[in-house]
Amino acid sequence: MSRRGDPLMLSNADWTLIHKWRLAGMPLRIVLRGIADALDSHAHSWGRSRKVGSLAYCAAEVDAARERWERALTVGEEPAGDPSALLLRLGDALAGCAPIRDRPEAIALAQALRDPSRAAEPRRSLEQWLMAREADVVEWLAAAHGPEWRAAIEGEVDADLAGYRGRMPERVLRQVRTESIARRVTTGHGLPRFSLFAL
């Protein structure tokens, strides 16, 4: 929405595509990553002056995102990247994140991320652990900056989502809102996303 430049009104075909993704069991963050990848590609294409008019434009990147995610989570198959390298990168980034680097919980998490045994965990449980830790980091950063900063971030996200209220299930809207806030907070502090999908 904000990436596109104005609200995208979803067509019946778009809702059918969303329904297909949901039936396929794709996590919301994977769908959002695919959409972000499609928009990144569009921003650097020859046709970047034209706005993306439909979610169908993003379908191929969403499918590619799903395939990478499934490869990363498949037991007994070589993952798309090295989890230990990602975890080390996350640990180093967290240790260097000025607003929270001296917080005891952040120091402990940076150490846990650097623990070699963490990368040996099953991919699905590791992904869930990373998602929960990202939520913790977002909360720590919000606490470090204070309520006005947090309200400003939430206000920006809510403004982006205003056109979708009443047009999608409230539960889905809450998930999109949480994901959008996490993305703004982490990337705004130079932190990678806490996900194997970042491999």
N, C-alpha and C positions, 0 to 999 in steps of 0.2 A: 504494500500500500504506500508507505512512505518512500520505498525504493522506486515505485512506479511514478510517483509525482502527484497522483490524485487517487481517490478511492476507485477500486475495481469492483464493479457490480457483477456479481456472479450470475452467469446464465444457467439455464437448465442443463446444458451440456457440461458446464463446470461442476455443478452439483453431482451429476452422474459420475464424473471423474473422481470427485472427492469420495463418493460412495464406494467406488471401485477400490480406491486406496484403503478405505476403512475395512472393506470386506477382506482385503488381502492381509490385514493385520499389521499394516505399516505404522510404526510409532510416529507420532506427530513431529518429533524433532527431525526424523529422517525426511519426511515430506517437506518440512520447512527448509532443510539443508538443500534438497534438490531444487526447490524454488529459488533459493538464494544463489545457487550455482548457475541456474538458467539466467537470472537477472544479471549476475556478474558477467556472463558471456555476452549477453545483449549489450551491456554497457560498453564493451570493447569491440562491438561489431560495426560493420559499415551501416547497418540500419538502426543505430542507436538513437537517431533523432525521432524515430517512430516509437510510440508507446506500446508496451505489451498489452494486447487486447483480451487475452483469454488465458486461463490456467493451462489450456491444452499446449500452449507454447512451452510450458515447463515440464510436460509429461515425460519427455525423454530423459531429462536430468533427474527427475524424481525416480524413474526406473533405475537409472544408473546408481543413484544413491542407495536405493534398496539393495541392489546387487552387491555393492561394496559392503554394506552393513551386514548382509547375510554371510558373505565370505568371512568377514571379521569375526562373526559369532559362531561359525560352524566348527564343531568339535572335530579334531582330527584332520583339519584342513589347514594349510598354511595361510595365516591371516594376510590381509592386504598390506600390513606394515608391522613394525616391531613395537608392541605395546610398551616395552621397557623404555624405549627412546621417548615415546610420548609422555610416559609417567615422569621420567627424569626432566623433560622440558617443562612439564607442569610444576614439578617441585621447585625447579630453579626460578620459574616465573613467579610463583607464589612467594618464595623467599625474598624476591626483589620487589614485591608490591608494597611500596612505601606506606600506604594507609594502614596496612594490617600485618606487616612483616614481623612486628614485635609482639603480636598477640599470641599468647601461649597455644591456643587452638590452631592457629595458622602455622606456627613452628612445628607442632606435632603432625599436622597434615602434610607439610612439606617433607618431613622425615618419612612418613608412611608412603608417600608417592615415590620416594627414592629407594624404598625397600625392594630389593631384587625379587623377593618372593611374591610381591603383589602382581607382577606381570605374568606369573604362572597360574593365576586363578582362572577358572572358566570364564570365557568371554562374556557370557550373559550376566553372571554375577558381578564381574568387574565393571561392566557398563552401568549396571544399577548402582553400584557403589559410587562410581564417578558422578552420576547424575545427582545423587544425594549430597555428595561433597560440594558440587557446584552450587547447589541451593544454600549450603552453609556459607560458602565464600560470598555469595551475593548478600546474604544477611549481615555478615561481618563488615563488608564494605559499606552497606547502607547505614549501619550503626556508627561506623567511623566518620562518615560524612554528615550525619545528622538528618533530622526529619524533613527539612526543607529541600535538601538534595534529593532525597528519596521521592518526595512528592513531585518534584520537577520531572524526574525520570518517568514516574508512573503517569504523570499528566501527558507527557509526550506520547507514550504508548497508548493511553486511553484515547487521545485525539486521533491517532492512526486507526484505531479500531472502532471509532464512533459509527462509521457507516455500516458496520457489520452487526451491530446490536439488533437483535430481532430477526436477523437473516441466517444465523447459524445457531446450533444448540449452545446453551449457556455453558455447559461443561467444556465444549470444544473452545469456546471463546476464552474461558479461564485458562486453558492450557496454552493457547496462543499468547495470551497476555503474559503469563509466567515465563514462557520461552523468550518472548521479545524483551522483557525486562532483563532476564539473565544475559542475553546477547549484548544488550547495550552496556550493562555493568561490566561484564568481563572484558569485552573488546575495548571499552573505554579505559581500562586499566592495563592494557597490553597483555591480558591473560588469554591463553588458548582456551577453546571450549573444553570442558571436562567430558570428553566422549571419545570412545574408540573410533568414532566416525571421523575424528580429526586426523587419523592416521594417513 
